Amino acid sequence: RPRSKKQKKNLSTSSPGGHPRSDHPLRASCWVEATALLLLRFVSKTAPLGYLPAALILCSQLFIVVPRGASAVLLQSNHPATFGGMSKPDFFPTVNEKWATVGPPGDETDAAKFIDAVTHFLPIFDRLGAVFFPVKNDVGGNVEKLKKSLAAHPAGTLEQLLKNEIAAGTQKKSDSASIALLWLKRALQFIFVLLTKVTEGMDANKAAKEAYETTLMQYHGFMVKKTFQMGLMAAPSTATMLGCLGADPATVQADMKKFVDLANPHMVKIDGFLKSNALDDASKA
């Protein structure tokens, strides 16, 4: 049936779903939607299984993100200080208390306390939104592997746990504590570099991209790399990030710096141990 001029005009100003474009100010342009579908298709065929749930969430989120980065869309609250209508306490004070119990960086790392500290840090990714879900998935999965390994082969420290695997010749197995700690270390290095850059004054959106380029990117294959890079287009600004982590931005930033100062020396020590024991496998995901 022929359409009237008025109907044709309405169609030309409608979104792909048939709604007026003005009703969807955050809908992505068609190339972002197409890219998201292609990424999801390729990642499902080529990426490690652990990345698939995160890739699915991330690609679906790209349908409502404008190419220039609508970071607020990917955050899980309408107001940065509230989540689901409920106020959340500042994030870092409890986390800092846990990391302070891990012990001096010069000593071997208490395995149980380290795992507990990382577990308490994990909810930061829920606060920061879907753009960081791949990292959350990676960190959470490797924490669970460490827990299972420690339960099966009790050891007082992370170093002793890995030494036992080296002695048994199991350090290269996919479910080993050695592989889990290696990838956990890499993911945490990414977030530590990001937070450090934010405390030094760089905007969080730019800091996330630079942190990825200097840490995780070198260990990612083509499709995993493109998935991360696409997601980081929508990384939050500093103001949005700080708002998601507490009520007062200045306090949050000070607590963030304290966290990095507490936790990063342990990452440096673990990195050194992995390299000195030939456990720093350069294979890409």
GUNUMAR-649491 format. One line per 3 residues: number of its first residue (from 1); their letters; for each residue x, y, z of N, C-alpha, C, O. Coordinates in steps of 0.1 Angstrom, whole numbers, plus 2048, in hexadecimal, padded with zeros to 3 digits. Example, Ala and Ser with C-alpha at 12.3 -4.5 7.8 and 13.67 -1.06 7.14 Angstrom:
BEGIN
1> AS> 884/7C7/84E/87B/7D3/84E/884/7DF/84E/88E/7DF/855; 880/7EA/847/889/7F5/847/881/800/84F/886/80B/850
END
This chain:
BEGIN
1> RPR> 808/7F4/800/800/800/800/809/80C/800/812/80D/808; 807/816/7F7/80F/822/7F6/80E/82A/803/803/82B/809; 81A/830/807/81A/838/814/818/846/810/81D/84B/806
4> SKK> 812/84D/819/810/85C/817/81D/863/81A/826/85D/820; 81F/86F/816/82B/877/819/82D/878/828/838/877/82D; 822/879/830/824/87A/83F/829/86D/844/832/86E/84D
7> QKK> 824/862/83F/829/855/844/838/853/841/840/84E/849; 83C/857/834/84A/856/830/853/85E/839/85E/85A/83D; 84E/86A/83D/856/873/845/858/86D/853/862/86E/859
10> NLS> 84D/867/858/84E/860/866/857/855/865/85F/853/86F; 857/84D/85A/861/842/859/86F/847/859/878/840/85E; 871/852/852/87F/857/851/885/85C/85E/891/85D/85F
13> TSS> 87C/85F/867/880/865/874/87E/85B/87F/87E/85E/88B; 87D/84E/87C/87B/844/886/887/83B/888/890/83A/87F; 888/835/893/893/82C/896/890/81F/88F/885/81D/88A
16> PGG> 89A/815/88F/897/808/889/88C/801/88F/886/7F8/889; 888/804/89B/87D/7FD/8A2/86F/804/89F/865/7FF/8A3; 86F/80E/897/863/815/893/85F/820/89C/855/826/89A
19> HPR> 867/823/8A6/864/82E/8AF/86B/83B/8AA/875/83A/8A4; 865/846/8AD/86C/853/8A9/87A/853/8AF/87C/84F/8BB; 883/858/8A7/891/859/8AC/893/861/8B8/89C/85F/8C0
22> SDH> 88B/86B/8BA/88C/874/8C5/889/86D/8D2/88D/871/8DD; 881/861/8D1/87E/859/8DD/88A/851/8E1/88A/84A/8EC; 895/850/8D9/8A0/847/8DC/8AD/84F/8DA/8B5/84C/8D2
25> PLR> 8B0/859/8E3/8BC/861/8E1/8C8/859/8E4/8D3/85E/8E0; 8C8/84D/8EA/8D4/846/8ED/8D6/83A/8E4/8E0/832/8E6; 8CD/838/8DA/8CF/82D/8D1/8DB/82F/8C9/8DE/83A/8C4
28> ASC> 8E3/824/8C7/8F0/825/8C0/8ED/826/8B1/8E2/823/8AC; 8F6/82B/8AA/8F5/82B/89B/8F6/81D/896/8FB/814/89D; 8F2/81B/88A/8F1/80D/884/8FF/806/884/8FF/7FA/886
31> WVE> 90A/80D/882/917/806/881/91B/801/88F/922/7F6/88F; 917/807/89A/91A/802/8A7/912/7F5/8A9/918/7EB/8AE; 905/7F5/8A5/8FD/7E9/8A7/903/7DD/89F/904/7D2/8A4
34> ATA> 906/7E0/892/90C/7D6/88A/919/7D0/88F/91B/7C4/88F; 921/7D9/894/92E/7D5/899/92C/7CD/8A6/933/7C3/8A7; 923/7D0/8AE/920/7C8/8BA/91C/7BA/8B6/920/7B0/8BC
37> LLL> 913/7B9/8AC/90F/7AB/8A8/91B/7A3/8A2/91C/797/8A5; 923/7AA/89A/92F/7A3/895/938/79F/8A0/93E/793/89F; 93B/7A7/8A9/943/7A4/8B5/93E/798/8BC/946/78F/8BF
40> LRF> 931/798/8BF/92B/78D/8C6/92D/780/8BF/930/776/8C4; 92B/781/8B2/92C/775/8A9/93A/76F/8A9/93C/763/8AB; 944/778/8A7/952/773/8A7/957/76F/8B4/95E/765/8B6
43> VSK> 953/777/8BF/958/774/8CC/953/766/8D1/95A/75E/8D7; 946/763/8CD/940/756/8D1/948/74B/8CA/947/73F/8CF; 94F/74D/8BF/956/743/8B8/965/742/8BC/96B/737/8BB
46> TAP> 96A/74D/8C0/979/74E/8C2/97E/750/8D0/989/74C/8D4; 976/757/8D9/97B/75B/8E6/97A/74F/8F0/972/746/8EE; 982/74F/8FB/980/745/905/972/746/90B/96C/750/90B
49> LGY> 96D/73A/90F/960/739/914/95D/743/920/952/748/921; 967/746/928/965/74F/933/961/75D/92F/95B/764/937; 964/761/922/961/76E/91E/953/76F/918/94E/77B/915
52> LPA> 94C/764/915/940/765/90D/934/76C/914/92E/774/90E; 932/769/921/927/770/928/929/77F/928/920/787/926; 936/783/92B/939/791/92B/938/798/91D/933/7A3/91C
55> ALI> 93C/790/913/93B/795/905/92C/797/901/929/7A1/8FA; 924/78E/905/916/78F/902/910/79B/908/908/7A3/902; 913/79D/915/90D/7A9/91C/913/7B6/916/90B/7BF/913
58> LCS> 920/7B6/913/926/7C2/90E/920/7C5/900/91D/7D1/8FD; 91F/7BC/8F7/91A/7BE/8EA/90C/7C3/8EA/908/7CB/8E2; 904/7BD/8F3/8F6/7C1/8F4/8F5/7D0/8F9/8EC/7D7/8F5
61> QLF> 8FE/7D4/902/8FE/7E1/907/901/7EB/8FC/8FD/7F7/8FC; 909/7E7/8F2/90D/7F0/8E7/901/7F5/8DF/903/7FF/8D7; 8F6/7EE/8E0/8EA/7F3/8D8/8E4/800/8DD/8DD/806/8D6
64> IVV> 8E8/803/8E9/8E2/810/8EF/8ED/81A/8F3/8EA/823/8FB; 8F8/819/8EC/903/822/8EF/907/82A/8E3/90A/824/8D9; 907/837/8E4/90B/83F/8D8/91A/83E/8D6/921/83B/8E0
67> PRG> 91F/83F/8CA/92D/83C/8C7/937/845/8CF/942/840/8D2; 933/851/8D2/93C/859/8DA/93D/856/8E8/945/85B/8EF; 935/84C/8ED/937/847/8FB/92C/84D/904/92E/858/90A
70> ASA> 922/846/907/918/84A/910/91A/842/91D/912/838/91F; 924/845/925/928/83D/930/91D/83B/93A/91C/830/940; 914/845/93C/90A/843/946/900/838/942/8FA/832/94B
73> VLL> 8FF/835/935/8F5/82B/931/8FA/81D/936/8F1/815/93A; 907/81B/937/90C/80E/93B/90D/80C/94A/910/801/94F; 90A/817/952/90B/816/960/8FD/811/965/8F3/813/95F
76> QSN> 8FD/80B/971/8F2/804/975/8E8/80C/97E/8E1/807/986; 8E9/819/97E/8E0/821/986/8DD/82E/97E/8E5/832/975; 8D2/834/981/8CE/841/97B/8D5/84C/981/8D6/857/97C
79> HPA> 8DA/84A/98D/8E2/854/994/8EE/84E/99A/8ED/843/9A0; 8FA/854/998/906/84D/99B/907/849/9AA/90F/83F/9AD; 900/84F/9B3/902/84C/9C1/8F8/842/9C6/8F8/83D/9D1
82> TFG> 8EF/83D/9BD/8E4/834/9C1/8E4/828/9B7/8E8/829/9AC; 8E0/81C/9BC/8DF/810/9B4/8D2/809/9B8/8D0/805/9C3; 8C9/809/9AD/8BC/802/9B0/8B4/80A/9BA/8AC/804/9C1
85> GMS> 8B6/817/9BB/8AF/820/9C4/8B4/81F/9D2/8AF/826/9DB; 8BF/818/9D4/8C4/817/9E2/8D2/81D/9E2/8DA/81B/9D9; 8D5/825/9EC/8E3/82B/9EE/8ED/820/9F1/8EA/817/9F9
88> KPD> 8F9/821/9EB/903/817/9EE/90E/81E/9F6/911/82A/9F3; 915/817/9FF/920/81D/A06/92C/81F/9FD/92D/819/9F3; 935/827/A02/942/829/9FB/949/81C/9F8/948/813/A01
91> FFP> 94E/81A/9ED/953/80D/9E9/961/809/9F0/962/7FE/9F5; 96A/812/9F0/978/80F/9F3/97B/80C/A02/984/804/A05; 974/813/A0C/979/810/A1A/979/802/A1E/983/7FD/A24
94> TVN> 96F/7FA/A1B/96F/7EC/A1F/979/7E4/A17/980/7DB/A1C; 97B/7E7/A0A/984/7E1/A02/992/7E3/A07/99B/7DA/A07; 995/7F0/A0A/9A3/7F3/A0F/9A6/7EC/A1C/9B1/7E8/A1F
97> EKW> 99C/7EA/A25/99E/7E2/A31/9A2/7D4/A2E/9AB/7CF/A34; 99C/7CE/A24/99F/7C0/A20/9AD/7BF/A1B/9B5/7B6/A1E; 9B1/7C9/A12/9BE/7C8/A0C/9C9/7CB/A16/9D5/7C6/A15
100> ATV> 9C6/7D3/A21/9D0/7D6/A2B/9D3/7C9/A33/9DE/7C8/A39; 9CA/7BF/A33/9CD/7B3/A3A/9D5/7A9/A33/9DA/79F/A38; 9D8/7AB/A26/9DF/7A1/A1E/9ED/7A0/A22/9F4/796/A21
103> GPP> 9F3/7AB/A28/A00/7AB/A2E/A0A/7B3/A26/A07/7B8/A1B; A16/7B5/A2B/A20/7BD/A24/A24/7B7/A17/A25/7AA/A16; A25/7BF/A0C/A28/7BA/9FF/A36/7B2/9FE/A38/7AA/9F5
106> GDE> A3F/7B5/A08/A4C/7AE/A07/A4B/79F/A0B/A54/797/A08; A40/79B/A13/A3F/78D/A17/A37/786/A0C/A32/78C/A02; A37/778/A0D/A2F/770/A04/A20/774/A07/A1C/778/A12
109> TDA> A18/772/9FC/A0A/777/9FD/A01/76D/A03/9FF/762/9FE; 9FA/770/A0E/9F1/767/A15/9E6/764/A0B/9DF/76D/A06; 9E4/757/A07/9DB/753/9FD/9CD/756/A00/9C5/75C/9F8
112> AKF> 9C8/752/A0C/9BA/754/A10/9B7/763/A11/9AC/767/A0C; 9BF/76B/A17/9BD/779/A18/9BD/780/A0B/9B5/78A/A08; 9C6/77C/A02/9C6/782/9F4/9B9/780/9ED/9B3/789/9E7
115> IDA> 9B5/773/9ED/9A8/770/9E6/99D/777/9EC/994/77C/9E5; 99C/779/9F9/992/780/A00/992/78F/9FC/987/795/9F9; 99E/795/9FB/99F/7A3/9F7/99A/7A5/9E9/993/7AF/9E6
118> VTH> 99E/79C/9E0/99A/79D/9D2/98B/79B/9D0/984/7A2/9C9; 985/792/9D8/977/78F/9D8/96F/79C/9DC/965/79F/9D6; 974/7A3/9E6/96D/7AF/9EA/96F/7BB/9E0/967/7C4/9E0
121> FLP> 979/7BA/9D8/97B/7C4/9CE/972/7C2/9C2/96F/7CB/9BA; 96E/7B5/9BF/967/7B2/9B3/95A/7BA/9B1/957/7BD/9A5; 952/7BE/9BB/946/7C6/9B8/948/7D3/9B2/93F/7DA/9AE
124> IFD> 955/7D8/9B1/957/7E5/9AA/952/7E5/99C/94E/7EF/997; 953/7D9/996/94F/7D8/988/940/7D9/986/93B/7DE/97C; 938/7D4/991/92A/7D6/990/926/7E5/991/91D/7EA/98B
127> RLG> 92E/7EC/999/92B/7FB/99B/92E/802/98E/927/80C/98A; 939/7FE/987/93D/806/97B/936/802/96F/937/809/965; 92E/7F7/96F/925/7F4/964/92A/7EA/95A/935/7E4/95B
130> AVF> 922/7E7/950/924/7DC/946/931/7DD/93E/936/7D3/93A; 936/7E9/93C/942/7EB/935/94E/7E3/93B/957/7E0/934; 94D/7E1/948/958/7DA/94F/955/7CB/952/95C/7C5/959
133> FPV> 94A/7C6/94D/946/7B8/94F/950/7AE/94A/952/7A4/951; 956/7B0/93F/960/7A6/93B/96C/7A5/945/970/79A/948; 970/7B0/94B/97A/7AF/956/975/7A9/962/97C/7A0/968
136> KND> 968/7AC/966/962/7A5/972/961/796/96F/964/78F/979; 95D/792/964/95C/784/960/96A/77D/961/96B/772/967; 974/784/95D/981/77E/95D/987/77D/96B/98C/773/96F
139> VGG> 986/788/973/98A/788/981/983/77E/989/989/776/990; 975/77E/988/96D/775/990/970/766/98D/971/75E/996; 972/763/980/975/755/97C/982/751/982/983/745/986
142> NVE> 98C/759/981/999/755/986/99A/755/995/9A2/74D/99B; 992/75D/99C/991/75C/9AB/98C/74E/9AF/990/748/9B8; 981/74A/9A7/97B/73D/9AA/985/732/9A8/985/728/9B0
145> KLK> 98D/733/99D/997/728/99B/9A2/728/9A6/9A6/71D/9AA; 9A5/734/9AB/9AF/734/9B6/9A9/72E/9C3/9B0/726/9CA; 99C/731/9C5/996/72B/9D1/995/71C/9D0/998/715/9DA
148> KSL> 992/716/9C4/991/708/9C3/99F/702/9C4/9A0/6F7/9CA; 9A9/708/9BE/9B6/703/9BF/9BC/702/9CD/9C2/6F9/9D2; 9B9/70D/9D5/9BD/70E/9E3/9B6/704/9EB/9BC/6FE/9F4
151> AAH> 9A9/701/9E8/9A2/6F7/9F0/9A7/6E9/9ED/9A8/6E1/9F6; 9AB/6E7/9E1/9B0/6DA/9DD/9BE/6D7/9E1/9C2/6CC/9E4; 9C6/6E2/9E2/9D4/6E1/9E5/9D8/6EC/9EF/9DE/6F6/9EB
154> PAG> 9D4/6EB/9FC/9D6/6F6/A06/9E4/6FB/A06/9EE/6F3/A06; 9E6/708/A07/9F3/70E/A08/9F1/71C/A0F/9E6/722/A0E; 9FA/720/A17/9F9/72C/A1E/9FA/739/A16/9F4/743/A19
157> TLE> A02/738/A0B/A05/744/A03/A02/741/9F4/A03/735/9F0; A00/74B/9ED/9FF/749/9DE/A0C/743/9D8/A0B/73B/9CF; A17/748/9DD/A24/743/9D8/A25/735/9DA/A2A/72D/9D1
160> QLL> A22/730/9E6/A23/722/9E9/A1A/719/9E1/A1D/70E/9DD; A0E/71F/9DF/A04/718/9D6/A09/715/9C8/A08/70A/9C3; A0F/71F/9C3/A15/71E/9B5/A22/716/9B5/A24/70E/9AC
163> KNE> A2A/717/9C0/A36/70E/9C0/A32/6FF/9C1/A38/6F7/9BA; A27/6FC/9C8/A22/6EE/9C8/A1E/6EA/9BA/A20/6DE/9B7; A17/6F2/9B3/A13/6EF/9A5/A20/6ED/99C/A20/6E3/994
166> IAA> A2A/6F5/99E/A36/6F3/996/A3C/6E6/999/A41/6DF/990; A3D/6E3/9A6/A43/6D6/9AA/A3B/6CA/9A4/A41/6C0/9A1; A2E/6CC/9A3/A25/6C1/99E/A24/6C1/98F/A1F/6B8/989
169> GTQ> A29/6CC/989/A29/6CD/97A/A1B/6D0/975/A18/6CD/969; A12/6D6/97D/A05/6D9/979/A02/6E8/976/9F7/6EC/974; A0D/6F0/976/A0B/6FE/976/A06/703/968/A01/70F/967
172> KKS> A07/6FB/95E/A02/6FF/951/9F4/6FB/94D/9EF/6FE/943; 9EE/6F4/956/9E0/6EF/954/9D7/6FB/954/9D9/705/95C; 9CC/6FA/94C/9C3/705/94B/9BC/709/958/9B8/714/95A
175> DSA> 9BA/6FF/961/9B3/702/96E/9BD/704/979/9B9/703/985; 9CA/706/976/9D4/707/981/9D3/715/987/9CE/71F/982; 9D8/716/994/9D8/722/99B/9E2/72C/994/9E0/738/994
178> SIA> 9EC/726/98E/9F6/72E/987/9F0/736/97B/9F3/742/97A; 9E8/730/973/9E2/737/968/9D7/740/96D/9D6/74B/968; 9D0/73C/977/9C5/745/97D/9CC/752/983/9C7/75D/980
181> LLW> 9D7/750/98A/9DD/75C/990/9E3/765/985/9E3/771/987; 9E8/75F/97B/9EE/767/970/9E4/770/969/9E6/77C/968; 9D8/76A/966/9CE/773/960/9C7/77C/969/9C2/787/966
184> LKR> 9C6/778/976/9C1/781/980/9CA/78D/982/9C5/798/983; 9D7/78A/982/9E0/795/983/9DF/79F/978/9E0/7AB/97A; 9DE/79A/96C/9DD/7A3/960/9D0/7AB/960/9D1/7B7/95D
187> ALQ> 9C5/7A5/964/9B8/7AD/965/9B9/7B8/970/9B4/7C3/96E; 9BF/7B4/97B/9C0/7BE/986/9CA/7C9/982/9C8/7D5/986; 9D5/7C6/97B/9DE/7D0/976/9D7/7DA/96E/9D9/7E6/96F
190> FIF> 9CE/7D6/965/9C6/7DF/95D/9BE/7E8/965/9BE/7F5/963; 9B7/7E3/96F/9AE/7EC/977/9B7/7F5/980/9B3/800/983; 9C2/7F0/985/9CB/7F8/98D/9D1/804/985/9D1/80F/98A
193> VLL> 9D5/801/979/9DA/80C/970/9CF/816/96E/9D2/822/96E; 9C3/811/96B/9B8/81A/969/9B5/823/975/9B4/830/974; 9B5/81D/981/9B2/825/98D/9BD/82F/990/9BB/83A/994
196> TKV> 9CA/82B/98D/9D5/833/990/9D5/840/987/9D7/84B/98B; 9D1/83E/97A/9D0/849/971/9C5/852/975/9C6/85F/973; 9BA/84D/97A/9AF/856/97F/9B3/85E/98B/9B0/86A/98B
199> TEG> 9BB/858/994/9BF/85F/9A0/9CA/86A/99C/9CC/874/9A3; 9D0/868/991/9DA/872/98C/9D4/87D/983/9DB/886/97F; 9C7/87C/981/9C0/887/97B/9BB/884/96D/9B4/88C/967
202> MDA> 9BE/878/967/9B9/875/95A/9AA/871/95A/9A6/86B/963; 9A3/875/950/995/871/94F/994/862/94E/99C/85C/947; 98A/85C/955/989/84E/956/986/847/949/98B/83C/946
205> NKA> 97F/84D/93F/97D/848/932/98A/846/92B/98D/83B/925; 992/850/92B/99F/84F/924/9A9/846/92C/9B0/83E/926; 9A8/846/939/9B0/83D/941/9AD/82F/93F/9B7/826/93F
208> AKE> 9A1/82B/93D/99D/81D/93B/9A3/818/92E/9A8/80D/92D; 9A3/820/923/9A8/81D/916/9B8/81B/917/9BD/811/912; 9BE/825/91E/9CD/824/91F/9D1/818/928/9DB/812/925
211> AYE> 9C9/816/932/9CD/80B/93B/9CC/7FD/934/9D4/7F5/936; 9C2/7FC/92C/9C0/7EF/924/9CC/7EE/91A/9D1/7E3/919; 9CF/7F9/914/9DA/7F8/90A/9E7/7F4/910/9F0/7ED/909
214> TTL> 9EA/7F8/91C/9F7/7F5/923/9F7/7E8/92B/A01/7E4/931; 9EB/7E2/92D/9EB/7D6/935/9E5/7CA/92E/9EC/7C2/928; 9D8/7C8/92D/9D1/7BD/928/9D2/7BB/919/9D2/7AF/914
217> MQY> 9D3/7C5/912/9D2/7C5/903/9DC/7BB/8FD/9D9/7B4/8F3; 9E8/7BB/902/9F3/7B3/8FC/9F0/7A4/8FE/9F7/79C/8F7; 9E7/7A0/906/9E4/792/909/9D7/78E/902/9D2/783/904
220> HGF> 9D1/797/8FB/9C4/794/8F4/9C5/792/8E5/9CC/799/8DF; 9BE/788/8E0/9BE/786/8D2/9B5/790/8CC/9AF/799/8D2; 9B3/78F/8BF/9AD/79A/8B7/99E/79D/8BC/99B/7A8/8BE
223> MVK> 996/792/8BD/988/795/8C0/986/799/8CE/97D/7A1/8D1; 98D/793/8D7/98C/797/8E5/990/7A6/8E7/98A/7AD/8EE; 99B/7A9/8E0/9A0/7B7/8E0/996/7C0/8DB/993/7CB/8E1
226> KTF> 98F/7BD/8D0/985/7C6/8CA/979/7C7/8D3/973/7D2/8D3; 975/7BC/8DA/96A/7BD/8E3/96D/7C7/8EE/964/7CF/8F2; 979/7C6/8F4/97D/7CF/8FF/97D/7DD/8FA/978/7E6/900
229> QMG> 983/7E0/8EE/985/7ED/8E9/977/7F3/8E6/975/7FF/8E9; 96E/7EB/8E1/961/7F0/8DE/95A/7F4/8EB/953/7FF/8EC; 95B/7EC/8F5/954/7EF/902/95A/7FB/909/952/803/90F
232> LMA> 967/7FD/908/96D/808/90E/96A/816/908/96D/820/90D; 963/815/8FC/95E/822/8F6/954/828/900/952/834/900; 94D/820/908/943/825/911/948/825/920/93F/825/929
235> APS> 955/825/922/95A/825/930/955/833/936/954/83D/92F; 952/833/943/94D/83F/94A/957/84A/94B/963/847/94A; 952/856/94D/95B/861/950/960/860/95F/95A/858/966
238> TAT> 969/868/963/96E/868/970/962/86C/97A/960/865/984; 95B/876/976/950/87A/97F/946/86F/981/941/86D/98C; 942/868/977/939/85D/978/93F/851/980/938/84C/988
241> MLG> 94B/84E/97D/952/843/984/952/846/993/94E/83D/99B; 957/852/997/958/855/9A5/94A/855/9AC/948/851/9B7; 940/85A/9A4/932/85A/9AA/92D/84C/9AC/925/84A/9B5
244> CLG> 931/842/9A5/92D/835/9A7/934/82E/9B2/930/823/9B7; 93F/834/9B7/947/82D/9C2/945/834/9CF/94B/82F/9D9; 93E/83E/9D0/93C/845/9DD/935/852/9DC/932/857/9D0
247> ADP> 932/858/9E7/92A/865/9E7/932/871/9E4/92E/87A/9DD; 93F/871/9E9/947/87D/9E8/953/87A/9DF/95B/872/9E2; 954/880/9D3/95E/87D/9C9/96C/87E/9CF/975/876/9CC
250> ATV> 96F/889/9D7/97C/88B/9DC/980/87F/9E6/98C/87A/9E6; 977/87B/9EE/979/870/9F7/97B/863/9F0/984/85B/9F3; 973/861/9E5/974/855/9DD/982/854/9D7/989/84A/9D6
253> QAD> 987/85F/9D1/993/860/9CA/99F/85D/9D4/9A9/856/9D1; 99E/863/9E0/9A8/860/9EA/9A8/851/9EE/9B3/84B/9F0; 99D/84B/9F0/99C/83D/9F4/9A1/834/9E8/9A6/82A/9EA
256> MKK> 99E/839/9DC/9A3/831/9D0/9B2/831/9D0/9B8/826/9CD; 9B8/83C/9D2/9C7/83D/9D3/9CC/834/9DE/9D6/82D/9DC; 9C6/834/9E9/9CA/82B/9F4/9C9/81C/9F0/9D2/814/9F3
259> FVD> 9BE/819/9E9/9BD/80B/9E4/9C8/807/9DB/9CE/7FC/9DD; 9CB/80F/9D1/9D6/80C/9C8/9E3/80B/9CF/9EB/802/9CC; 9E6/813/9D9/9F2/813/9E1/9F3/806/9E9/9FE/801/9EB
262> LAN> 9E7/801/9EE/9E7/7F5/9F5/9E8/7E8/9ED/9F0/7DF/9F0; 9E1/7E8/9E2/9E0/7DC/9DA/9EA/7DA/9CF/9EF/7CF/9CC; 9EE/7E5/9C9/9F8/7E4/9BD/A05/7DD/9C1/A0A/7D6/9B9
265> PHM> A0B/7E0/9CC/A18/7DA/9D0/A17/7CA/9D0/A20/7C3/9CD; A0B/7C5/9D4/A09/7B7/9D3/A09/7B2/9C5/A0E/7A7/9C2; A03/7B9/9BC/A03/7B5/9AD/A11/7B6/9A8/A15/7AD/9A0
268> VKI> A19/7BF/9AC/A27/7C0/9A7/A2F/7B4/9AC/A37/7AE/9A5; A2D/7B0/9B9/A34/7A5/9BE/A2F/798/9B8/A38/78F/9B4; A22/796/9B5/A1D/78A/9AE/A23/78A/9A0/A26/77F/99B
271> DGF> A23/795/999/A28/796/98C/A37/791/98C/A3B/789/983; A3F/796/995/A4D/791/996/A4E/783/998/A57/77C/992; A46/77D/9A1/A46/76F/9A4/A43/766/998/A4A/75D/995
274> LKS> A38/76A/991/A34/763/985/A3F/763/97A/A42/759/974; A45/76F/978/A50/770/96E/A5C/768/972/A63/761/96A; A60/768/97F/A6C/762/983/A6B/752/983/A75/74B/984
277> NAL> A5E/74E/983/A5C/73F/982/A56/73A/975/A50/730/974; A58/743/96B/A54/73F/95D/A45/73C/95C/A41/733/955; A3D/744/963/A2F/742/963/A27/74D/95C/A1B/74D/95C
280> DDA> A2F/756/956/A29/761/94F/A27/75E/941/A2D/763/938; A1D/755/93E/A1A/750/931/A15/75B/928/A0B/762/92C; A1B/75D/91D/A17/769/914/A0C/765/90A/A09/76D/901
283> SKA> A06/759/90B/9FC/754/902/9F0/75E/903/9EC/763/90E; 9E9/760/8F8/9DE/769/8F7/9D1/762/8F9/9CF/757/8F5; 9C7/76A/8FF/9BA/765/900/9B2/766/8F3/9A6/762/8F2
END
